[in-house]
Amino acid sequence: VVGLQAAIAEPQICQGILLLNISLRMLHIKKQPWYGRPFIRSFQRLLRDTSVGKFFFKAIATKESVKNILCQVLF
């Protein structure tokens, strides 16, 4: 949260942000039922290796979305 706030308040001091949400570790593919794993892998590949994923991340990686995330966490 502190890193996100710093990036919003002083964007000139950072080149980018890397977010790790350890609370999502239970969503790891190995924690999912065997029958869902092929779908999860396909979706991960779609986001990682295609222009669809690039578009998705570009659309959500905005100042407004970061602000909304911070508001949800802090308030």
C-alpha positions in Angstrom: 0.0 0.0 0.0 2.8 2.4 0.9 4.4 1.7 -2.5 1.2 2.5 -4.4 0.7 5.7 -2.4 4.3 6.8 -3.1 3.8 6.2 -6.8 0.7 8.3 -6.9 2.0 11.1 -4.7 5.5 11.3 -6.3 5.4 9.5 -9.7 8.8 10.9 -10.6 10.5 8.8 -8.0 9.5 5.4 -9.5 9.8 3.7 -12.8 7.1 1.2 -12.1 5.2 -0.8 -9.5 5.3 -4.5 -8.9 2.4 -5.8 -6.8 2.5 -9.1 -5.0 -0.6 -10.1 -3.2 0.3 -13.0 -0.9 -3.2 -13.3 0.3 -4.0 -14.8 -3.1 -1.7 -17.8 -2.6 -4.7 -20.1 -2.2 -5.6 -19.2 -5.7 -2.4 -20.8 -7.0 -2.9 -23.3 -9.7 -1.7 -26.2 -7.5 -4.4 -25.4 -5.0 -7.1 -25.7 -7.6 -9.0 -28.9 -8.4 -7.4 -31.0 -11.1 -10.3 -30.4 -13.5 -9.9 -26.6 -13.4 -6.2 -26.5 -14.0 -6.2 -26.6 -17.8 -8.6 -23.6 -17.9 -6.5 -21.7 -15.4 -3.3 -22.4 -17.3 -5.0 -21.3 -20.6 -6.2 -18.1 -19.0 -2.8 -17.3 -17.5 -1.2 -17.9 -20.9 -3.7 -15.7 -22.6 -2.9 -12.8 -20.2 0.8 -13.4 -20.3 1.5 -14.2 -23.9 -1.0 -12.3 -26.1 -2.0 -8.9 -27.0 -5.3 -9.5 -25.1 -3.2 -9.6 -21.9 -1.2 -6.5 -22.8 -4.5 -4.6 -23.5 -6.0 -5.9 -20.3 -3.1 -4.8 -18.1 -2.7 -1.5 -19.9 -6.4 -0.8 -19.3 -6.3 -1.5 -15.6 -2.8 0.0 -14.9 -4.1 3.5 -14.7 -3.8 6.2 -12.0 -7.5 6.0 -11.4 -7.5 2.2 -10.9 -4.6 2.4 -8.5 -6.4 5.2 -6.6 -9.5 3.0 -6.4 -7.5 0.0 -5.1 -5.9 2.2 -2.4 -9.3 3.6 -1.4 -10.6 0.0 -1.0 -7.7 -1.0 1.1 -7.4 2.1 3.3 -11.1 3.0 3.9 
